Every structure is written in structure tokens, then in C-alpha cells.
Amino acid sequence: MSSYTTPSSVTTPLSAWWNNMTLSGIYPSISTSSPSTSTSSSWSSHFIFGGVPSAAMTPQSTVPPTALSSGYTEDITVAGSLLKDKINGLMDTLMGRESVHSGCGYGEDGRIAMMVDKVYLVDRLGSHENLVGTVHVTTTHIIFRAEDGTKELWLATGLIASVERGALTAAGCMLVIRCKHFQVITLLISRDKSCQDLFETLQRAAKPVSVNVTELLAFENREPVDDARGWKRLDWVSEMTRQGVSQSKWIQSPINEGYTVCDTYPDKLWFPTAATTSVLLGSCKFRSRGRLPVLTYFHRQTEAALCRCAQPLTGFSARCVEDEKLMELVGKANPNSENLYLVDTRPRVNAMVNKVQGKGFEDEKNYSNMRFHFFDIENIHVMRASQGRLLDAVTKCRDVAEYWKTLESSGWLKHIRSVVECSLFLAESISRGTSCVVHCSDGWDRTSQVVALCQLLLDPYYRTIHGFQVLIEKDWLGFGHKFDDRCGHVGALNDEAGKEVSPIFTQWLDCVWQIMQQKPRAFQFNERYLIEMHEHVYSCQFGTFIGNCDKDRRDLNLSKRTKSLWTWMDARHDDYMNPFYSPTAHVALLDLDTRAARFIVWTGMYNRFDNGLQPRERLEDVTMAAMEHVGVLESHVAQLRIRLAELKGQQQQMSTSANTPPNMVDSGMSSATDELKNLNMTSHPLDPLFNSTSPSPLERATSQESGVMDSSLYYPDEVLTKYSLKWQPLRGADRCSNPSCRGEFSSTIERRIHCHLCGMIFCRRCLKVTADERERVCDKCKSD
């Protein structure tokens, strides 16, 4: 399947999809099922009509006057213009005139914002030929379709990070689209005006002026949303029970019900049993954003606790008795050690600067039994600049010397190492029985990184596919990482929002991958799991990562209006399996090598679409394909052995009933009954043809001719040889084998799936799972 994931409704070829488009699916405001009201306008209407609305057209607009631009159009105007386009297209057809969109094959649907033909798609590394085609910009996607039909590229507008326009040359003007999932699309346009129009359109698509989050792609879903399983991935009470939280030492507090105390925390919080409400409220007022110390992980073996919070409002001399009492109670909740480590993930200089703003860090003299530790993890602005230089190294450098120089100056690997070292310190401390409290500035960036990574090192459950999702739900989504701001999900009226964008979650996934390289058998999931999760964090196709906190997601009613990413990934569970996973190989990962040489650039992520830099075959995929092939063949062998035993038993029965002399019976037939017993037909769960309710072959009518088997006892050759002994190799498989599809696998990270019967490689759309869910078969094999 192509990496340019389209909405669930876009599963047919491009031309068929456009032709089947209905009016209600063109704009969210037109659809009766849309959550938006009739007074809100879509930013996308500017792309099509570009007119300046009069004051009478937007009398009830909910958009501030300063935000209004030529892009806002009354819904009735949009509907009328679409109807006009339909009528004009019909008249063109009746009169035999050529439509303005003729030749594109997509009809005259108003959803197309802009079309530019004779555009060259340039391969940055020169590993493939440049393709000429047409670029289509819609309200949700950018589509490039080659003229010869060999390539069809889809890109959600939410994935656009920046658009750069090059200087005009004799060949044309270059347009470079950089994406948030690190794809770089280079277009060469011969006409300068077309290039400028496309450049401006893409800029508006990438950075819409609207700050309305409901205009994201996830809210454009036209299918009924019944996704309770995905939206209930985390149950706080069940998770704390699984961790083994001691009921005598820790208790769930109702203090934040309705998000009354801290609107960026979850409504379910755990505190030491001895902590009174007055202590909790006093500590809440003393902590930035009201984010007081709360329990996030309980280590069952040592009964040590991992807590998280935000920086205190100490300034140069302020203190809080309630906060000091709460810290003391956190230490005493651990029966094995009352000592407490307080870990500030910031550099000491940064923490000192915050004192000028009335914030800062705890005074160790005021807290009993507490030891203080600083870790030099830089802030969001440094991380944003660091990743920018990293991307320059992996996409712009032309020689090795320049690459290493740019990579070193980025400091990205140094920052990765700092996060891992801090997480390892926390894991080692908790495993020795010392409780830890962690904070940074506001407790939702660096704190989320090190706290989540620490739990990943300590608890094997979080290294499973399901447990990893629970960990993200708990320490990233639940405790309020600002995904809307950090990922730039919505536009802004000024540049202040741009300063909030930072690759904090991307950096954490990079840390997880670095650990996977050292401990490949400790993780149930593979690299593809992390990469696809990262893409959909930014694509906004699902509602899971929309919102800055749990309260935001509830206010937006995402569970009823959008789909969950976890449900989508559950349906592709086998894509993410690590064939080398051993659940008992590792418990705690405390022997990591944190030397600088062990941290490398994650080329699978940052050079994902540069096929010339990727291996031709991925070890995990080759291993999984081999294991799957062996399983299919073993199942087929089991079928054949069972059938052979049946035939031997039938031949013996026929010979006995016909009073055949003993010397005419095959000497090997006497063991047929015993062989059937030894095979134990129920011991072959992989046999897709086995059915306990089917009539026994012994009940078939048999010939009475002595020593001659009825031809009906034999399976046809096509049944006995229906499974392919050789599967198509992964190397060089860049397209789906279905002639009517021929979908392109855009990178080596894309899953290539074999048909269990013919052994050819197909995309997921062209394979169907059998009713018993034991086989994948292509359309051709299914019809045969």
C-alpha cells in the first residue's frame, strides 16, 4: 500500500473515486452529518473561487474579523458554484465542447482546487527517471499522476512542512515540498506563472489561516464512527492494578474530576494515601500550570514509585509547606527506602534563568530525604533547530565529508543520547528501590520523554504492540503533551505558534529505535510500527493525536467524530510483528551501551523515501515472509499426509470387502488405520481445508472392482499443487501484481504481502482473507 495514506473512502483508483464523489462529500459544511454549523466556512473555498466576499456574505461568521480573508465564502455560494460547474460540464458534453478539465479523467468536481499539467517529478538522488504528469491540489490532498500512469502519489496537506520555490531557469522553476514525515517532493514546472500559483496554493494548504481544529482531515470522515475499542485502549484503574499499585500506600483521588484543579492532567490521579486534600491543593498552587507531583508508574518488585510534575514557582526565595509535605509522603510511600531522587531534566543554567520569571527549581534544603539531579536535555527551540540541521544533512549534503560535518553540527545524536542517559538513570534508581520525581519546565515535553522511556526499559509489557499504545495513551496523551502545538496541526495568525512547534515525540520515537538496535529481541514490534505511527501523528487522518490534553479531546468529542489510530493499526497487526521477539529474553533493559558511537542516524525514518539509500530487502520482512511461507507449506503437507492416509485406508477397505487375496494387498496398507490415528487430524490448526463437519471420504461410493481405486478418490492436480513452492522475492517488488491495480510501493518500509496460493506480491487492497482467517488470497486465486 502506498505510504500516501488516503481517507478510508479513497480505496478505489483515483478516477473512479472522483466520478463517484457526491455533493455531500465535497465540503464538510455542506454535508448534513458534518459537525460544523452553517455559519462556519471552509478555508479551502479560497482555492477554488478566490473571490473576495462582501460583508453581507458573512454576517454570522464565527471567525474573528482579523482572520477574514478572500478564502471565506458563504456555504450557499459554494453549493451554487458547484452546481454551476456541474451544469456547465453537462452543457459542454451535450454541445461537444472540450471541458477545461478534459483529459484528467477526474470529472469536473469542484473539490479540485488547482491543476497544473506538464509537471516533472524529479528524483533527488537520480536513482529513477524523472516523470512528467499532472499535479492536482484538493482540499485535503495533493496528487501527482504521471501521464503514462506508472505513478500516482498522494500526500495529505497536513503533512506539508514547508514549500520552497527555486529561481527561474531555462528548464523551468523548481518547487520543493518538504513533509513532516521527511518526504521531499521536487517538482519542475516550465511555466513561471503556473509555478507561482501552485506555490501560493500549497503554502495556503500547508499553513491555513484558520485556527479551527475541526477542519482537520480526521473530521472529514464520512463513515459512521463506532470505534469504542480504539478509544478505550487505556483504562486507568486496570493499568494501575496491572502495575501492582499498593492500595495501602497509594490511592486514587477525585481531586481533579471535571479537570477542575489541573486542566492538562487526566481526571484520574494517584497520590500517597496519607496526602490530604489541603496538601494536594497547596502543592497544586505551587507548581507551574497546577501540575503537582502524581504517580505514573509503580515498580512491583521494589515498590518504588515514578512520579511526574512541573517546576515549582520558587523564584529566588519562595517555598511551599504543602509541596514539601507531599514530597515527603512520596518518599515514605516506598517501604524499602525513604530517600527520594528529584530529577530536573533541564540544564542547570536554564533552570536558573527561570528563577527570574518566578519559577525555577526546588531548594534541596527545604525537602527532607531528597537528592537533586540535573540532566542537560535542551528545550524545544534547540531541538527544533537541531532537527532542521539533521534534515539538511540527510537531504542536502552531496558528499560524505559535508554530511558528517553537518550531522555533527546538528547535535541531534547528542540530544538523543542525553534523553536515553536520563531515562537509564531513572530506571536504575527505581530498580534499586529508590523513588523518583521528574520534571522539566511545564512537565509535558522532556518529562514525557524520559518518564515514558524509563518505563519502557523497566516493564516488558510496554515493549509489546498493545502495551506501547497504553504507554503513549498514559504518559503522552493522558498527561498532556501538546500535540496540536508541537506538531503544528492548525495554523495561526502570527508566528508565535511556529515557536511552539518542536519534534519532541519524533525524538522519543528515535530513542526507542536506538534501544531496539541494541536489544532487537526485547520488542514485539518492528521499525515499521514506529514509522507509520509517526506519520499518522502528523497526518491528522485519525483523531488519536489531536488536542493538547485529555480535556481537549473530550471537548471535541473525538471518540464520536473521528477514528482511532489504534483500531487502524490493530487491523494491520501482522505488519508490525518482530520475528526475532522473545518475551523471556529480557526483563529490564539496564545494560544499555550509552557511548556516543552506539547512536546512529535513523535512515529508515529520515531517508524513508530515498530508495537509493535503503537496503533492497529488509531483514525483518524477509524473515517474516519466510516464516509465513514455511507455515503455509507445512499446512499443505499436513493436508496431503492426511489425504494419503485416507486413500490408503479406503484402498484397504475396498480390498477387504471384495475378498481380495492377501497377496494382492499392498503390504504398506495394513498400517493405514494406525497412521490416521497417529496423524490426529485435530493437530493441524493451520490446515485451511480441514472441516470436522465434512463427510468422511470413506462414506463415498467406491468401486467394487478388485484391486482398482475409484478415480473419485484422487484430488485433482490443481488441488494437490495449489500452493506455490516458490514465492516472489521481496527484492525488486515495487508494484502490486494485480494487473488492474499495479499500485506502487513507494519505499522499502511499505509492507509487501504474498498470496498464499500463487506466491505473488500484492498490496493490501488486492488481497482477501479467507473466512477462517487462515489464508490470504488474491482475486484471481479466489475466483479460480
Solvent accessible surface area in square Angstrom, and as a share of the most:
residue,aa,sasa,rsa
1,M,51,0.23
2,S,32,0.21
3,S,5,0.03
4,Y,13,0.05
5,T,24,0.14
6,T,25,0.15
7,P,28,0.18
8,S,48,0.31
9,S,55,0.35
10,V,11,0.06
11,T,79,0.46
12,T,65,0.38
13,P,85,0.54
14,L,2,0.01
15,S,35,0.23
16,A,35,0.27
17,W,27,0.10
18,W,6,0.02
19,N,101,0.52
20,N,107,0.55
21,M,35,0.16
22,T,87,0.50
23,L,89,0.44
24,S,56,0.36
25,G,12,0.11
26,I,2,0.01
27,Y,3,0.01
28,P,28,0.17
29,S,24,0.16
30,I,39,0.20
31,S,10,0.06
32,T,143,0.83
33,S,88,0.57
34,S,17,0.11
35,P,60,0.38
36,S,36,0.24
37,T,84,0.49
38,S,82,0.53
39,T,43,0.25
40,S,19,0.13
41,S,13,0.09
42,S,17,0.11
43,W,31,0.11
44,S,3,0.02
45,S,1,0.01
46,H,32,0.14
47,F,20,0.08
48,I,43,0.22
49,F,63,0.26
50,G,39,0.38
51,G,41,0.40
52,V,127,0.73
53,P,28,0.18
54,S,61,0.39
55,A,94,0.73
56,A,87,0.68
57,M,55,0.25
58,T,23,0.14
59,P,102,0.64
60,Q,126,0.56
61,S,33,0.21
62,T,102,0.59
63,V,32,0.18
64,P,69,0.43
65,P,114,0.72
66,T,121,0.70
67,A,8,0.06
68,L,70,0.35
69,S,53,0.34
70,S,31,0.20
71,G,5,0.05
72,Y,4,0.01
73,T,10,0.06
74,E,50,0.23
75,D,21,0.11
76,I,130,0.66
77,T,51,0.30
78,V,6,0.03
79,A,28,0.22
80,G,36,0.35
81,S,24,0.16
82,L,3,0.01
83,L,111,0.55
84,K,127,0.54
85,D,47,0.25
86,K,98,0.42
87,I,89,0.45
88,N,67,0.34
89,G,10,0.10
90,L,105,0.52
91,M,84,0.38
92,D,26,0.14
93,T,105,0.61
94,L,126,0.63
95,M,119,0.53
96,G,68,0.65
97,R,135,0.49
98,E,144,0.64
99,S,19,0.13
100,V,139,0.80
101,H,55,0.25
102,S,53,0.34
103,G,86,0.83
104,C,16,0.10
105,G,41,0.40
106,Y,1,0.00
107,G,27,0.26
108,E,57,0.26
109,D,7,0.03
110,G,6,0.06
111,R,12,0.04
112,I,11,0.06
113,A,15,0.11
114,M,37,0.17
115,M,52,0.23
116,V,6,0.04
117,D,68,0.35
118,K,105,0.44
119,V,0,0.00
120,Y,97,0.37
121,L,21,0.11
122,V,32,0.18
123,D,43,0.22
124,R,52,0.19
125,L,64,0.32
126,G,59,0.57
127,S,59,0.38
128,H,106,0.47
129,E,150,0.67
130,N,80,0.41
131,L,45,0.22
132,V,45,0.26
133,G,0,0.00
134,T,24,0.14
135,V,2,0.01
136,H,2,0.01
137,V,0,0.00
138,T,2,0.01
139,T,10,0.06
140,T,9,0.05
141,H,3,0.01
142,I,6,0.03
143,I,1,0.00
144,F,5,0.02
145,R,80,0.29
146,A,4,0.03
147,E,97,0.43
148,D,98,0.51
149,G,51,0.49
150,T,54,0.31
151,K,30,0.13
152,E,59,0.26
153,L,7,0.03
154,W,18,0.06
155,L,0,0.00
156,A,3,0.03
157,T,14,0.08
158,G,29,0.28
159,L,3,0.02
160,I,2,0.01
161,A,42,0.33
162,S,42,0.27
163,V,14,0.08
164,E,72,0.32
165,R,79,0.29
166,G,28,0.27
167,A,84,0.65
168,L,102,0.51
169,T,84,0.49
170,A,118,0.92
171,A,69,0.54
172,G,3,0.02
173,C,0,0.00
174,M,70,0.31
175,L,0,0.00
176,V,25,0.14
177,I,1,0.01
178,R,51,0.19
179,C,7,0.04
180,K,39,0.17
181,H,1,0.01
182,F,18,0.08
183,Q,8,0.04
184,V,37,0.21
185,I,10,0.05
186,T,16,0.09
187,L,3,0.02
188,L,33,0.17
189,I,1,0.00
190,S,65,0.42
191,R,106,0.39
192,D,61,0.32
193,K,150,0.63
194,S,22,0.14
195,C,0,0.00
196,Q,64,0.29
197,D,48,0.25
198,L,1,0.00
199,F,32,0.13
200,E,69,0.31
201,T,8,0.05
202,L,0,0.00
203,Q,80,0.35
204,R,89,0.32
205,A,5,0.04
206,A,20,0.16
207,K,144,0.61
208,P,28,0.18
209,V,64,0.37
210,S,11,0.07
211,V,87,0.50
212,N,60,0.31
213,V,22,0.13
214,T,31,0.18
215,E,41,0.18
216,L,21,0.11
217,L,22,0.11
218,A,2,0.01
219,F,9,0.04
220,E,29,0.13
221,N,36,0.19
222,R,80,0.29
223,E,70,0.31
224,P,127,0.80
225,V,34,0.20
226,D,137,0.71
227,D,15,0.08
228,A,55,0.43
229,R,157,0.57
230,G,0,0.00
231,W,53,0.19
232,K,154,0.65
233,R,22,0.08
234,L,30,0.15
235,D,78,0.40
236,W,30,0.10
237,V,72,0.42
238,S,66,0.43
239,E,9,0.04
240,M,4,0.02
241,T,91,0.53
242,R,75,0.27
243,Q,6,0.02
244,G,19,0.19
245,V,10,0.06
246,S,27,0.17
247,Q,139,0.62
248,S,84,0.54
249,K,71,0.30
250,W,2,0.01
251,I,86,0.44
252,Q,72,0.32
253,S,13,0.08
254,P,92,0.58
255,I,24,0.12
256,N,1,0.00
257,E,109,0.49
258,G,57,0.55
259,Y,24,0.09
260,T,109,0.63
261,V,39,0.22
262,C,3,0.02
263,D,74,0.39
264,T,25,0.14
265,Y,1,0.00
266,P,0,0.00
267,D,20,0.11
268,K,66,0.28
269,L,3,0.02
270,W,14,0.05
271,F,1,0.01
272,P,5,0.03
273,T,64,0.37
274,A,70,0.54
275,A,16,0.13
276,T,75,0.43
277,T,85,0.49
278,S,75,0.49
279,V,19,0.11
280,L,7,0.03
281,L,70,0.35
282,G,14,0.14
283,S,0,0.00
284,C,10,0.06
285,K,161,0.68
286,F,18,0.08
287,R,3,0.01
288,S,4,0.02
289,R,146,0.53
290,G,11,0.11
291,R,1,0.00
292,L,1,0.00
293,P,2,0.01
294,V,2,0.01
295,L,2,0.01
296,T,0,0.00
297,Y,10,0.04
298,F,5,0.02
299,H,16,0.07
300,R,132,0.48
301,Q,140,0.62
302,T,24,0.14
303,E,58,0.26
304,A,0,0.00
305,A,2,0.01
306,L,0,0.00
307,C,1,0.00
308,R,1,0.00
309,C,1,0.01
310,A,0,0.00
311,Q,4,0.02
312,P,0,0.00
313,L,66,0.33
314,T,11,0.06
315,G,10,0.09
316,F,154,0.64
317,S,103,0.66
318,A,53,0.41
319,R,140,0.51
320,C,16,0.10
321,V,107,0.62
322,E,64,0.29
323,D,0,0.00
324,E,22,0.10
325,K,84,0.36
326,L,0,0.00
327,M,4,0.02
328,E,50,0.23
329,L,15,0.07
330,V,1,0.01
331,G,3,0.02
332,K,93,0.39
333,A,7,0.05
334,N,1,0.01
335,P,75,0.47
336,N,95,0.48
337,S,28,0.18
338,E,88,0.39
339,N,79,0.41
340,L,4,0.02
341,Y,29,0.11
342,L,0,0.00
343,V,0,0.00
344,D,0,0.00
345,T,0,0.00
346,R,1,0.00
347,P,15,0.09
348,R,134,0.49
349,V,108,0.62
350,N,41,0.21
351,A,0,0.00
352,M,90,0.40
353,V,83,0.48
354,N,21,0.11
355,K,27,0.12
356,V,114,0.66
357,Q,123,0.55
358,G,33,0.32
359,K,55,0.23
360,G,0,0.00
361,F,27,0.11
362,E,3,0.01
363,D,69,0.36
364,E,82,0.37
365,K,186,0.79
366,N,42,0.21
367,Y,15,0.06
368,S,66,0.42
369,N,76,0.39
370,M,11,0.05
371,R,130,0.48
372,F,37,0.15
373,H,43,0.19
374,F,40,0.17
375,F,41,0.17
376,D,95,0.49
377,I,0,0.00
378,E,49,0.22
379,N,44,0.22
380,I,22,0.11
381,H,83,0.37
382,V,52,0.30
383,M,1,0.00
384,R,76,0.28
385,A,47,0.36
386,S,0,0.00
387,Q,23,0.10
388,G,33,0.32
389,R,96,0.35
390,L,0,0.00
391,L,48,0.24
392,D,50,0.26
393,A,2,0.02
394,V,10,0.06
395,T,12,0.07
396,K,96,0.40
397,C,25,0.15
398,R,174,0.64
399,D,80,0.41
400,V,104,0.60
401,A,79,0.61
402,E,76,0.34
403,Y,48,0.18
404,W,147,0.52
405,K,157,0.67
406,T,29,0.17
407,L,11,0.05
408,E,140,0.63
409,S,67,0.43
410,S,1,0.01
411,G,15,0.15
412,W,1,0.00
413,L,39,0.19
414,K,129,0.55
415,H,9,0.04
416,I,0,0.00
417,R,81,0.30
418,S,23,0.15
419,V,0,0.00
420,V,3,0.01
421,E,59,0.26
422,C,0,0.00
423,S,0,0.00
424,L,19,0.10
425,F,43,0.18
426,L,0,0.00
427,A,0,0.00
428,E,52,0.23
429,S,0,0.00
430,I,0,0.00
431,S,34,0.22
432,R,160,0.58
433,G,3,0.03
434,T,18,0.11
435,S,0,0.00
436,C,0,0.00
437,V,0,0.00
438,V,0,0.00
439,H,0,0.00
440,C,3,0.02
441,S,27,0.17
442,D,24,0.12
443,G,0,0.00
444,W,15,0.05
445,D,11,0.06
446,R,16,0.06
447,T,0,0.00
448,S,0,0.00
449,Q,0,0.00
450,V,0,0.00
451,V,0,0.00
452,A,0,0.00
453,L,0,0.00
454,C,0,0.00
455,Q,0,0.00
456,L,0,0.00
457,L,0,0.00
458,L,6,0.03
459,D,15,0.08
460,P,45,0.28
461,Y,60,0.23
462,Y,0,0.00
463,R,2,0.01
464,T,29,0.17
465,I,6,0.03
466,H,89,0.40
467,G,0,0.00
468,F,0,0.00
469,Q,0,0.00
470,V,4,0.03
471,L,0,0.00
472,I,0,0.00
473,E,30,0.13
474,K,0,0.00
475,D,0,0.00
476,W,0,0.00
477,L,6,0.03
478,G,5,0.05
479,F,2,0.01
480,G,0,0.00
481,H,0,0.00
482,K,32,0.14
483,F,0,0.00
484,D,18,0.09
485,D,41,0.21
486,R,9,0.03
487,C,3,0.02
488,G,26,0.25
489,H,13,0.06
490,V,43,0.25
491,G,11,0.10
492,A,37,0.29
493,L,93,0.46
494,N,94,0.48
495,D,118,0.61
496,E,103,0.46
497,A,41,0.32
498,G,42,0.41
499,K,104,0.44
500,E,56,0.25
501,V,50,0.29
502,S,2,0.02
503,P,7,0.05
504,I,2,0.01
505,F,4,0.02
506,T,1,0.00
507,Q,0,0.00
508,W,0,0.00
509,L,0,0.00
510,D,1,0.00
511,C,0,0.00
512,V,0,0.00
513,W,18,0.06
514,Q,4,0.02
515,I,3,0.01
516,M,16,0.07
517,Q,84,0.37
518,Q,34,0.15
519,K,26,0.11
520,P,68,0.43
521,R,124,0.45
522,A,5,0.04
523,F,1,0.00
524,Q,36,0.16
525,F,0,0.00
526,N,5,0.03
527,E,24,0.11
528,R,2,0.01
529,Y,0,0.00
530,L,0,0.00
531,I,0,0.00
532,E,21,0.10
533,M,0,0.00
534,H,1,0.00
535,E,5,0.02
536,H,5,0.02
537,V,1,0.00
538,Y,18,0.07
539,S,4,0.03
540,C,4,0.03
541,Q,24,0.11
542,F,11,0.05
543,G,0,0.00
544,T,1,0.01
545,F,5,0.02
546,I,1,0.00
547,G,1,0.01
548,N,35,0.18
549,C,8,0.05
550,D,31,0.16
551,K,64,0.27
552,D,47,0.24
553,R,20,0.07
554,R,136,0.50
555,D,100,0.52
556,L,33,0.16
557,N,69,0.35
558,L,2,0.01
559,S,45,0.29
560,K,139,0.59
561,R,61,0.22
562,T,0,0.00
563,K,57,0.24
564,S,1,0.01
565,L,0,0.00
566,W,1,0.00
567,T,36,0.21
568,W,42,0.15
569,M,2,0.01
570,D,40,0.20
571,A,72,0.56
572,R,34,0.12
573,H,78,0.35
574,D,44,0.23
575,D,7,0.04
576,Y,1,0.00
577,M,48,0.21
578,N,13,0.07
579,P,25,0.16
580,F,73,0.31
581,Y,55,0.21
582,S,20,0.13
583,P,86,0.54
584,T,125,0.73
585,A,41,0.32
586,H,53,0.24
587,V,102,0.59
588,A,40,0.31
589,L,1,0.00
590,L,54,0.27
591,D,103,0.53
592,L,17,0.08
593,D,33,0.17
594,T,30,0.18
595,R,156,0.57
596,A,63,0.49
597,A,89,0.69
598,R,98,0.36
599,F,10,0.04
600,I,90,0.46
601,V,18,0.10
602,W,1,0.00
603,T,63,0.36
604,G,10,0.09
605,M,2,0.01
606,Y,2,0.01
607,N,7,0.03
608,R,7,0.03
609,F,32,0.13
610,D,22,0.11
611,N,57,0.29
612,G,50,0.49
613,L,99,0.49
614,Q,23,0.10
615,P,78,0.49
616,R,178,0.65
617,E,62,0.28
618,R,24,0.09
619,L,123,0.61
620,E,46,0.21
621,D,22,0.11
622,V,58,0.34
623,T,32,0.19
624,M,46,0.20
625,A,17,0.13
626,A,52,0.40
627,M,105,0.47
628,E,40,0.18
629,H,27,0.12
630,V,78,0.45
631,G,19,0.18
632,V,15,0.09
633,L,42,0.21
634,E,104,0.47
635,S,8,0.05
636,H,12,0.06
637,V,78,0.45
638,A,7,0.05
639,Q,17,0.08
640,L,61,0.30
641,R,121,0.44
642,I,10,0.05
643,R,9,0.03
644,L,89,0.44
645,A,0,0.00
646,E,22,0.10
647,L,28,0.14
648,K,51,0.22
649,G,13,0.12
650,Q,1,0.01
651,Q,55,0.24
652,Q,54,0.24
653,Q,101,0.45
654,M,18,0.08
655,S,8,0.05
656,T,98,0.57
657,S,72,0.46
658,A,32,0.25
659,N,132,0.68
660,T,16,0.09
661,P,66,0.41
662,P,119,0.75
663,N,135,0.69
664,M,116,0.52
665,V,47,0.27
666,D,75,0.39
667,S,106,0.68
668,G,33,0.32
669,M,12,0.05
670,S,83,0.53
671,S,55,0.36
672,A,0,0.00
673,T,72,0.42
674,D,81,0.42
675,E,49,0.22
676,L,44,0.22
677,K,145,0.61
678,N,125,0.64
679,L,13,0.06
680,N,80,0.41
681,M,65,0.29
682,T,105,0.61
683,S,60,0.39
684,H,36,0.16
685,P,93,0.58
686,L,97,0.48
687,D,6,0.03
688,P,21,0.13
689,L,93,0.46
690,F,60,0.25
691,N,82,0.42
692,S,94,0.60
693,T,118,0.68
694,S,62,0.40
695,P,106,0.67
696,S,44,0.29
697,P,18,0.12
698,L,82,0.41
699,E,131,0.59
700,R,94,0.34
701,A,92,0.71
702,T,42,0.25
703,S,32,0.21
704,Q,130,0.58
705,E,109,0.49
706,S,58,0.37
707,G,49,0.47
708,V,78,0.45
709,M,36,0.16
710,D,38,0.20
711,S,91,0.59
712,S,60,0.39
713,L,0,0.00
714,Y,129,0.49
715,Y,72,0.27
716,P,70,0.44
717,D,107,0.56
718,E,119,0.54
719,V,47,0.27
720,L,60,0.30
721,T,101,0.58
722,K,54,0.23
723,Y,8,0.03
724,S,27,0.18
725,L,136,0.68
726,K,176,0.74
727,W,32,0.11
728,Q,46,0.21
729,P,89,0.56
730,L,20,0.10
731,R,130,0.48
732,G,69,0.66
733,A,5,0.04
734,D,81,0.42
735,R,50,0.18
736,C,0,0.00
737,S,26,0.16
738,N,23,0.12
739,P,119,0.75
740,S,95,0.61
741,C,39,0.23
742,R,115,0.42
743,G,17,0.16
744,E,47,0.21
745,F,5,0.02
746,S,11,0.07
747,S,1,0.01
748,T,24,0.14
749,I,5,0.03
750,E,8,0.04
751,R,35,0.13
752,R,35,0.13
753,I,3,0.01
754,H,6,0.03
755,C,0,0.00
756,H,12,0.05
757,L,30,0.15
758,C,44,0.26
759,G,0,0.00
760,M,82,0.37
761,I,0,0.00
762,F,13,0.06
763,C,1,0.01
764,R,54,0.20
765,R,98,0.36
766,C,10,0.06
767,L,15,0.08
768,K,84,0.36
769,V,88,0.50
770,T,39,0.22
771,A,114,0.88
772,D,65,0.33
773,E,142,0.64
774,R,100,0.36
775,E,17,0.08
776,R,36,0.13
777,V,10,0.06
778,C,4,0.02
779,D,67,0.35
780,K,146,0.62
781,C,24,0.15
782,K,134,0.57
783,S,94,0.60
784,D,133,0.69
